[in-house]
Amino acid sequence: MEASDVRQKLKELMVAELNLEGRSPADIDDAAPLFGEGLGLDSLDALQLAMTIEEHFGVTIPEGPEARPIFASVNAIVAHLVGAEARSPAGGHPQAPG
């Protein structure tokens, strides 16, 4: 999957799964922080987002401090997803957990 496709799908999932009322995927700045002054997500949102990413993209998100840089921004998540896809032994197509 191309990074632009991953970015668009991720933003659509964020709006739908995190109940970002009044926002559209286009409203989410790719480089803005997801937490605090940025998008305003909290720790529960991080958990929901991690589960959503794992379900829809088949990529495991580490727990604890290792997840912090991944959740820095949309760009950081996309880089993790594209990198994980490239490292996948399934030829770049990770399978969703079943």
VOROFI-78059 format. One record per residue: x, y, z of N, C-alpha, C, O in turn; residue number from 0. Coordinates in nm, 2 decimals, decimal comma. Atoms other than C-alpha are relative to their C-alpha. Example, Ala and Ser with C-alpha at 12.3 -4.5 7.8 and 13.67 -1.06 7.14 Angstrom:
2
SITE   neast  nnorth     nup  caeast  canorth    caup   ceast  cnorth     cup   oeast  onorth     oup  mivex
SITE    0,09   -0,12    0,00    1,23    -0,45    0,78    0,09    0,12    0,00    0,19    0,12    0,07      0
SITE   -0,09   -0,11    0,00    1,37    -0,11    0,71   -0,08    0,11    0,08   -0,03    0,22    0,09      1
# end
This chain:
98
SITE   neast  nnorth     nup  caeast  canorth    caup   ceast  cnorth     cup   oeast  onorth     oup  mivex
SITE    0,08   -0,12    0,00    0,00     0,00    0,00    0,09    0,13    0,00    0,19    0,13    0,07      0
SITE   -0,07   -0,13    0,01    0,13     0,35   -0,09   -0,02    0,08    0,13   -0,13    0,07    0,19      1
SITE    0,01   -0,08   -0,12    0,20     0,59    0,19   -0,12    0,10    0,00   -0,19    0,12    0,10      2
SITE    0,12   -0,09    0,01   -0,07     0,83    0,06   -0,13   -0,07    0,02   -0,22   -0,02    0,08      3
SITE    0,12    0,08   -0,02   -0,33     0,55    0,06   -0,01   -0,03    0,15   -0,12   -0,03    0,21      4
SITE    0,00    0,03   -0,15   -0,23     0,45    0,42   -0,04    0,12    0,08   -0,12    0,12    0,17      5
SITE    0,03   -0,13   -0,07   -0,24     0,82    0,53   -0,15    0,03   -0,01   -0,21    0,06    0,10      6
SITE    0,14   -0,03    0,02   -0,59     0,86    0,39   -0,09   -0,09    0,08   -0,18   -0,05    0,15      7
SITE    0,08    0,10   -0,08   -0,73     0,54    0,54    0,02    0,02    0,15   -0,08    0,01    0,22      8
SITE   -0,02   -0,02   -0,14   -0,57     0,61    0,87   -0,08    0,12    0,05   -0,14    0,11    0,16      9
SITE    0,08   -0,11   -0,04   -0,73     0,95    0,89   -0,15   -0,03    0,00   -0,22    0,02    0,09     10
SITE    0,14    0,04    0,00   -1,07     0,81    0,79   -0,03   -0,08    0,13   -0,13   -0,06    0,19     11
SITE    0,03    0,08   -0,12   -1,04     0,55    1,07    0,01    0,08    0,12   -0,07    0,06    0,22     12
SITE   -0,01   -0,08   -0,12   -0,93     0,81    1,32   -0,13    0,08    0,02   -0,18    0,08    0,14     13
SITE    0,13   -0,08   -0,01   -1,24     1,03    1,25   -0,11   -0,10    0,04   -0,19   -0,06    0,13     14
SITE    0,11    0,10   -0,03   -1,47     0,72    1,26    0,01   -0,06    0,14   -0,08   -0,07    0,22     15
SITE   -0,02    0,08   -0,13   -1,32     0,53    1,56    0,02    0,09    0,12   -0,01    0,04    0,23     16
SITE   -0,03   -0,08   -0,11   -1,21     0,82    1,78   -0,11    0,11    0,03   -0,09    0,20    0,11     17
SITE    0,11   -0,10   -0,02   -1,54     1,02    1,75    0,05    0,14   -0,01    0,02    0,22    0,08     18
SITE   -0,05   -0,14    0,01   -1,36     1,33    1,63   -0,11    0,08   -0,07   -0,11    0,12   -0,19     19
SITE    0,12   -0,07    0,04   -1,69     1,52    1,60    0,04    0,13   -0,07    0,12    0,20   -0,02     20
SITE   -0,02   -0,13    0,07   -1,70     1,80    1,35    0,13    0,00   -0,08    0,16    0,11   -0,13     21
SITE   -0,12    0,00    0,07   -1,38     1,69    1,19   -0,01   -0,09   -0,12   -0,09   -0,19   -0,12     22
SITE   -0,01    0,09    0,12   -1,30     1,53    0,85    0,14   -0,04   -0,01    0,23    0,03    0,05     23
SITE   -0,14    0,04    0,02   -0,99     1,35    0,75    0,09    0,11   -0,05    0,20    0,13   -0,01     24
SITE   -0,08   -0,11    0,05   -0,88     1,66    0,56    0,03    0,11    0,11    0,13    0,18    0,09     25
SITE   -0,03   -0,09   -0,11   -0,89     1,86    0,89    0,12   -0,04    0,09    0,17    0,04    0,16     26
SITE   -0,11    0,05   -0,09   -0,62     1,64    1,05    0,14    0,03   -0,07    0,16   -0,01   -0,18     27
SITE   -0,13   -0,04    0,05   -0,27     1,79    1,00    0,09   -0,12    0,01    0,11   -0,17    0,12     28
SITE   -0,08    0,12    0,00   -0,03     1,52    0,90    0,12    0,01    0,10    0,16   -0,09    0,16     29
SITE   -0,12   -0,02   -0,09    0,26     1,67    1,11   -0,03    0,05    0,14    0,05    0,05    0,22     30
SITE    0,04   -0,05   -0,14    0,06     1,80    1,41    0,01   -0,11    0,10   -0,02   -0,23    0,07     31
SITE    0,00    0,10   -0,10    0,10     1,62    1,74   -0,15   -0,05    0,02   -0,24    0,02    0,00     32
SITE    0,13    0,06   -0,02   -0,19     1,38    1,81   -0,05    0,03    0,14   -0,17    0,03    0,16     33
SITE    0,04   -0,01   -0,14   -0,20     1,45    2,18    0,02    0,15    0,05    0,10    0,22   -0,02     34
SITE   -0,02   -0,14   -0,06   -0,22     1,77    2,40   -0,05    0,10   -0,10   -0,17    0,10   -0,14     35
SITE    0,04   -0,12    0,08   -0,23     2,09    2,20   -0,03   -0,03   -0,15   -0,09    0,05   -0,22     36
SITE    0,03    0,03    0,14   -0,24     1,91    1,87   -0,14   -0,04   -0,03   -0,23    0,04   -0,01     37
SITE    0,14    0,05    0,02   -0,54     1,69    1,79   -0,08   -0,02    0,13   -0,20   -0,03    0,12     38
SITE    0,07    0,01   -0,13   -0,62     1,66    2,16   -0,04   -0,14    0,04   -0,13   -0,15    0,12     39
SITE    0,03    0,14   -0,04   -0,62     1,28    2,19    0,05   -0,02    0,14    0,14    0,05    0,19     40
SITE   -0,05    0,03   -0,13   -0,58     1,12    2,53    0,04   -0,15    0,00    0,05   -0,21   -0,10     41
SITE   -0,06    0,14   -0,01   -0,45     0,78    2,66   -0,11   -0,10   -0,05   -0,07   -0,21   -0,10     42
SITE    0,11    0,09    0,05   -0,79     0,61    2,59    0,00    0,00   -0,15   -0,02   -0,11   -0,21     43
SITE    0,00   -0,01    0,15   -0,78     0,74    2,23    0,12   -0,08   -0,05    0,11   -0,14   -0,16     44
SITE   -0,12    0,07    0,05   -0,42     0,60    2,20   -0,03   -0,15    0,00    0,01   -0,22   -0,10     45
SITE    0,03    0,15   -0,01   -0,54     0,25    2,31   -0,10   -0,04   -0,12   -0,08   -0,14   -0,18     46
SITE    0,10    0,02    0,10   -0,84     0,27    2,07    0,07    0,00   -0,14    0,04   -0,08   -0,23     47
SITE   -0,07   -0,02    0,12   -0,61     0,39    1,79    0,09   -0,12   -0,03    0,10   -0,17   -0,14     48
SITE   -0,09    0,12    0,01   -0,36     0,11    1,85   -0,08   -0,12   -0,04   -0,04   -0,20   -0,13     49
SITE    0,09    0,11    0,03   -0,64    -0,15    1,84   -0,05    0,01   -0,15   -0,06   -0,09   -0,22     50
SITE    0,05   -0,02    0,14   -0,78     0,00    1,52    0,10   -0,02   -0,10    0,08   -0,09   -0,21     51
SITE   -0,12    0,02    0,09   -0,44     0,01    1,35    0,03   -0,15   -0,02    0,05   -0,20   -0,13     52
SITE   -0,04    0,15    0,01   -0,37    -0,36    1,44   -0,11   -0,07   -0,07   -0,08   -0,16   -0,15     53
SITE    0,11    0,06    0,07   -0,72    -0,46    1,32    0,00    0,02   -0,15   -0,02   -0,07   -0,23     54
SITE    0,01   -0,04    0,14   -0,72    -0,27    0,99    0,12   -0,02   -0,08    0,11   -0,04   -0,20     55
SITE   -0,12    0,01    0,08   -0,36    -0,28    0,89    0,08   -0,13    0,03    0,18   -0,15   -0,04     56
SITE   -0,07    0,13   -0,04   -0,24    -0,61    1,06    0,14    0,03    0,04    0,23   -0,06    0,03     57
SITE   -0,13   -0,04   -0,05    0,05    -0,43    1,22    0,00    0,02    0,15   -0,09    0,08    0,20     58
SITE    0,00   -0,01   -0,14    0,14    -0,47    1,58    0,06    0,13    0,05    0,16    0,18   -0,01     59
SITE   -0,05   -0,12   -0,06    0,19    -0,15    1,78    0,06   -0,04    0,14   -0,01   -0,10    0,22     60
SITE   -0,06    0,04   -0,13    0,43    -0,19    2,07   -0,07    0,08    0,12   -0,14    0,18    0,09     61
SITE    0,06   -0,06   -0,11    0,32    -0,10    2,42    0,10    0,09    0,07    0,22    0,08    0,06     62
SITE   -0,08   -0,08   -0,08    0,45     0,16    2,66    0,08    0,11   -0,07    0,04    0,16   -0,18     63
SITE   -0,08   -0,10    0,06    0,73     0,40    2,58    0,04   -0,02   -0,15    0,06    0,08   -0,22     64
SITE   -0,04    0,03    0,14    0,81     0,23    2,25   -0,11    0,06   -0,10   -0,08    0,08   -0,21     65
SITE    0,11   -0,05    0,08    0,47     0,35    2,12    0,00    0,15   -0,02   -0,05    0,20   -0,12     66
SITE    0,00   -0,15    0,00    0,53     0,72    2,19    0,04    0,06   -0,13   -0,03    0,14   -0,18     67
SITE   -0,04   -0,06    0,13    0,73     0,80    1,88   -0,09   -0,03   -0,12   -0,10    0,04   -0,21     68
SITE    0,09    0,04    0,11    0,49     0,61    1,66   -0,12    0,09    0,00   -0,17    0,12   -0,11     69
SITE    0,12   -0,08   -0,01    0,20     0,81    1,79    0,02    0,15    0,00   -0,06    0,23    0,05     70
SITE   -0,04   -0,14    0,00    0,38     1,15    1,75   -0,09    0,08   -0,09   -0,13    0,19   -0,06     71
SITE    0,08   -0,07    0,10    0,18     1,24    1,44   -0,06   -0,10   -0,10   -0,02   -0,22   -0,10     72
SITE    0,05    0,09    0,11   -0,01     1,10    1,14    0,12   -0,05   -0,08    0,13   -0,16   -0,12     73
SITE   -0,12    0,03    0,08    0,32     1,11    0,95    0,08   -0,11    0,07    0,13   -0,20    0,00     74
SITE   -0,07    0,10   -0,07    0,49     0,90    1,22   -0,07   -0,14    0,00    0,00   -0,24   -0,02     75
SITE    0,08    0,12    0,01    0,21     0,64    1,22    0,02   -0,06   -0,14    0,04   -0,18   -0,15     76
SITE   -0,01    0,04    0,14    0,22     0,62    0,84    0,14   -0,06   -0,02    0,16   -0,17   -0,09     77
SITE   -0,13    0,05    0,02    0,60     0,57    0,85    0,02   -0,13    0,06    0,08   -0,22    0,01     78
SITE    0,00    0,13   -0,07    0,56     0,29    1,10   -0,07   -0,11   -0,08   -0,02   -0,22   -0,10     79
SITE    0,08    0,10    0,08    0,29     0,12    0,89    0,07   -0,04   -0,13    0,07   -0,16   -0,16     80
SITE   -0,06    0,03    0,13    0,47     0,15    0,56    0,13   -0,08    0,03    0,16   -0,17   -0,05     81
SITE   -0,12    0,07   -0,04    0,80     0,03    0,73   -0,03   -0,14    0,04    0,04   -0,23    0,00     82
SITE    0,04    0,13   -0,04    0,62    -0,26    0,89   -0,04   -0,09   -0,12   -0,01   -0,21   -0,13     83
SITE    0,05    0,07    0,12    0,46    -0,36    0,56    0,13   -0,04   -0,09    0,13   -0,15   -0,14     84
SITE   -0,12    0,03    0,08    0,81    -0,35    0,39    0,07   -0,11    0,06    0,14   -0,19    0,00     85
SITE   -0,07    0,11   -0,07    0,95    -0,58    0,66   -0,08   -0,13    0,01   -0,02   -0,23    0,06     86
SITE    0,09    0,11   -0,01    0,66    -0,82    0,64    0,05   -0,12   -0,08    0,09   -0,10   -0,19     87
SITE   -0,04    0,12    0,07    0,76    -1,18    0,55   -0,10   -0,04   -0,11   -0,07   -0,13   -0,19     88
SITE    0,10    0,04    0,09    0,44    -1,20    0,35    0,01    0,08   -0,13   -0,09    0,10   -0,20     89
SITE   -0,02   -0,07    0,12    0,59    -1,00    0,07   -0,06    0,14    0,00   -0,11    0,19   -0,10     90
SITE    0,05   -0,14   -0,01    0,47    -0,66    0,20   -0,15    0,00    0,02   -0,21    0,11    0,01     91
SITE    0,15    0,00   -0,02    0,11    -0,77    0,27   -0,02   -0,08    0,14   -0,06   -0,19    0,13     92
SITE    0,02    0,07   -0,13    0,08    -0,84    0,65   -0,15   -0,05    0,01   -0,24    0,02   -0,04     93
SITE    0,13    0,05   -0,02   -0,22    -1,05    0,74   -0,06    0,06    0,13    0,02    0,06    0,24     94
SITE    0,07   -0,05   -0,13   -0,47    -0,91    1,00   -0,01   -0,12    0,09   -0,03   -0,23    0,05     95
SITE    0,01    0,11   -0,10   -0,47    -1,11    1,32   -0,14   -0,06   -0,01   -0,24    0,01   -0,03     96
SITE    0,13    0,07    0,01   -0,75    -1,37    1,31   -0,04   -0,06    0,11   -0,15   -0,12    0,12     97
# end
